[in-house]
Amino acid sequence: MTDGTGEYAATGLPEGRLSIVVSAPGLHPMVHQTLLQNGMTARADFALHGRPQGRHAKPAQVINAQS
């Protein structure tokens, strides 16, 4: 789970190959793989993208909000 700004952290993971899987409803999941070594900090940033719903779905409309 991420916090309100999308940040996440995990500690106590074993050394070796690490797969990070991220997902959210209505968005394409993503996987990041890395080699985690003792004392090492690994960083993985993600940008999830929407997926069409149904056979003839139109792309999502982007709305820019300004304050």
Secondary structure, 3 states (H helix, E strand, C coil): CCCCCCCCCCCCCCCEEEEEEECCCCECCEEEEEEECCCCCCCCCCCCCECCCCCCCCCCCCCCCCC
